[in-house]
Amino acid sequence: MGFLADADSILEQVEGQLLSIEDGADPIEVINTVFGMVHTIKGASGFFEPKTLHQFAHFYEDQYKQIQAGKVGITEGRLSALLEGIDVLKKLVEEFKTDRFSEVTIESLVARLNIDEGSPQAQSSSDAKASPGQAQDSSPSGFRKNDQQPAREIKVELSVLDEFLHASGEMTVIRNMITKAVSTLQRKYPLDSDLARLEELLDELHKTNSLVQHRVTDLRKISVKNALKSVPRLVRDVSKKVDKKVALEFVGEELRIDTSIAEILGQGLVHILRNSLDHGLEGPEERRTKGKAETGKITIRSSLRDEVVIVEIQDDGRGVNTVKIRDKIVKNGMFSLEEAKKLSESELQNMIFAPGFSTADAITDISGRGVGLSSVIDSVRTMGGKVLVQSELGQGTVVSLHLPVPKSVLIKSCLFVEIGGHEFAIPQENVLQVIKSESGVNNSKRIQRMKDSEVIEYGGHLIPVLSLGTSLGAQPKEAGKGNQDLLVVSTSKGKLFAIKLDEVRDFEDAVIRTVDLCLKSLRIFSGSTFLGDGKLCLVLDIDGVAEKWISSAETSGRARPPAATSASASSSTNEISYLLFSTSGPQLLAVPQAQLFRIEEMVFDPASQVRRYRDTVIHLIDLDFIENPLNAAQASSSRSSEKRPVLVIQQDQNFYGLVVSNIVDFASTHREIEDLPQQDPAYLGIVVIGEKTATVINPTAVLDMRRNRKENQGAMQKLDPRDIGSKAA
């Protein structure tokens, strides 16, 4: 039934056009545009039984004819009636989709519009009348002539796209198996040119398959504007019901998001906005007494940061009254008075999302039941996201929804490791670094015992070490030469810990399958995948592993200081972690850890600064050209055959490698970055970490400078120090 599918789209366009009148659009132009759309609905609905939809559409079209003829004007009341008519048409269309028809009469539907020709609301307004001459400009059908050919498009069910992705994932599994087989054959026949050619063709196949997966994933995306198309109408209707003036602003509405995120936003923002309109924003009189503008403001900001969609809903209303919340939770028996006094401001503000909790004195049809906001946080958590509240009493509130971008629905990059004689996969987003413990009593890199737990120093802090093989009942292998242990440093909900490994295999794209319910109930496995040899491998759920075996005491902070310097633990949430490194110059440099994708070791050749990396390429930039430009060429030439540390940065789906001389350490600090005496875009400033002072580079600026260069010196041009400027002494 093509008409029914098209009717939804047409009615959404009509609603958007009508709402644009309140934003200052020309009402006559809007009415003429909308008339044609309504005429289409009326004409096509005549072929359907029962005739309720057709009869109401006929009446609804007549309302536009009266406006076009100049008999009535476009007042606020009439505009509300026209919007109510859209709701009626949507409901009637939905009945045809479900084949469930309600027992309604045309008279009762017309009465819902509350159009009274004799009321002041129905009188013509001087600035909104259409003369008969203007009405005659439109064609009999109401459509304007348009020479442009409409774009060709089809509608595809999401399930079809998911099936396509699944088939593409199966191709990835088969490709990995073939690659393993080819590698085995190459070891037997290292000089066989046919095998080398086959390997190249497999790489090309993988690139093409990855492109298909990317395009299909992109097809699942819609703009934030489209996902939140019902919000302007919601804000308009609720604000009029509570008698408040509200201005709605969207920022970043062109951002494209996955449909799974769009569904959560579409449902969640309804409850957040209702709460903001009912409780957050003040009425005009109260705002005047507080020295605020009569019209309250709600801003919805959408952005993408580090593969996380962040949607902020900000109002300039009363803010969250934490004193009232504390009294309410004690009165409701949720906390004792002593427990409530120990809650921080942030914890009290987040109580608005607790199930059944509300500070409203009375329940209304808008809010007050304490159900809506709790459902928001539940749906966000199902995607691995979080909800944050920031509020200042008397100034307003910002509710932030953080929703991780779904990777390709079925495929994730994983690190394959052996633990306790069994092979497991760890999702790449949970892998920070693979390290080796060192032996020796005085060595800070050795595994130490504290009470009943093992810890190791990492980045200037002690982090817990988990022997997962032992915890799973498997027999771990003995430590390697020199009593060294391999460990993977992982992060879970901002906390660091290490897992002992027997061996590290490699990073590979893996097609994640669901696991049996009995395995899923353990909450330590997120799925399963096939290895290159066809064997089944379980994928670790790092959050579940941390929750099950790493006690809350061990992960209470981002990491525990190695000595008794834990005085600042209470403010650990403000800590920023840095990687400290050096080039051939004397300065200690730092880069925020959050901007790093990985740390690699590569042979750097100044003559060939582009090389293969993870089924694509990586562009290498020698940071010696920033720190020590005079000796950079000589230094690079003398080390052209050496492996050097590379700081991998991912930007716009591309990989860039900052080549350095030495990795010094990871370190964290609460200190803010201070400005350099002479500003330079390549540097963020200076930060003091313990007794060290480091100059913090700005990777984004360095990459932008490289991109903006006009010269083309081979596959990749070297970074010229003149592009960056001279660094302050």
Secondary structure as GFF3:
##gff-version 3
##sequence-region A 1 729
A	DSSP	alpha_helix	2	22	.	.	.	ID=ss1
A	DSSP	alpha_helix	27	45	.	.	.	ID=ss2
A	DSSP	alpha_helix	52	68	.	.	.	ID=ss3
A	DSSP	alpha_helix	76	98	.	.	.	ID=ss4
A	DSSP	alpha_helix	106	112	.	.	.	ID=ss5
A	DSSP	three_ten_helix	120	122	.	.	.	ID=ss6
A	DSSP	alpha_helix	132	135	.	.	.	ID=ss7
A	DSSP	alpha_helix	158	188	.	.	.	ID=ss8
A	DSSP	alpha_helix	193	219	.	.	.	ID=ss9
A	DSSP	beta_strand	221	223	.	.	.	ID=ss10
A	DSSP	alpha_helix	224	227	.	.	.	ID=ss11
A	DSSP	alpha_helix	231	241	.	.	.	ID=ss12
A	DSSP	beta_strand	246	251	.	.	.	ID=ss13
A	DSSP	beta_strand	256	258	.	.	.	ID=ss14
A	DSSP	alpha_helix	259	275	.	.	.	ID=ss15
A	DSSP	pi_helix	276	280	.	.	.	ID=ss16
A	DSSP	alpha_helix	284	289	.	.	.	ID=ss17
A	DSSP	beta_strand	296	305	.	.	.	ID=ss18
A	DSSP	beta_strand	308	315	.	.	.	ID=ss19
A	DSSP	alpha_helix	322	331	.	.	.	ID=ss20
A	DSSP	alpha_helix	337	342	.	.	.	ID=ss21
A	DSSP	alpha_helix	345	349	.	.	.	ID=ss22
A	DSSP	three_ten_helix	350	353	.	.	.	ID=ss23
A	DSSP	alpha_helix	372	382	.	.	.	ID=ss24
A	DSSP	beta_strand	386	392	.	.	.	ID=ss25
A	DSSP	beta_strand	396	404	.	.	.	ID=ss26
A	DSSP	beta_strand	411	419	.	.	.	ID=ss27
A	DSSP	beta_strand	422	427	.	.	.	ID=ss28
A	DSSP	three_ten_helix	428	430	.	.	.	ID=ss29
A	DSSP	beta_strand	431	436	.	.	.	ID=ss30
A	DSSP	beta_strand	448	450	.	.	.	ID=ss31
A	DSSP	beta_strand	453	458	.	.	.	ID=ss32
A	DSSP	beta_strand	461	466	.	.	.	ID=ss33
A	DSSP	alpha_helix	468	471	.	.	.	ID=ss34
A	DSSP	three_ten_helix	481	483	.	.	.	ID=ss35
A	DSSP	beta_strand	486	492	.	.	.	ID=ss36
A	DSSP	beta_strand	495	501	.	.	.	ID=ss37
A	DSSP	beta_strand	503	511	.	.	.	ID=ss38
A	DSSP	alpha_helix	517	520	.	.	.	ID=ss39
A	DSSP	beta_strand	525	530	.	.	.	ID=ss40
A	DSSP	beta_strand	536	540	.	.	.	ID=ss41
A	DSSP	alpha_helix	542	549	.	.	.	ID=ss42
A	DSSP	three_ten_helix	567	574	.	.	.	ID=ss43
A	DSSP	beta_strand	576	582	.	.	.	ID=ss44
A	DSSP	beta_strand	588	592	.	.	.	ID=ss45
A	DSSP	three_ten_helix	593	595	.	.	.	ID=ss46
A	DSSP	beta_strand	598	603	.	.	.	ID=ss47
A	DSSP	beta_strand	610	613	.	.	.	ID=ss48
A	DSSP	beta_strand	616	622	.	.	.	ID=ss49
A	DSSP	alpha_helix	624	627	.	.	.	ID=ss50
A	DSSP	alpha_helix	629	638	.	.	.	ID=ss51
A	DSSP	beta_strand	643	651	.	.	.	ID=ss52
A	DSSP	beta_strand	654	659	.	.	.	ID=ss53
A	DSSP	beta_strand	662	669	.	.	.	ID=ss54
A	DSSP	beta_strand	683	689	.	.	.	ID=ss55
A	DSSP	beta_strand	692	697	.	.	.	ID=ss56
A	DSSP	alpha_helix	699	708	.	.	.	ID=ss57
A	DSSP	alpha_helix	721	724	.	.	.	ID=ss58
###
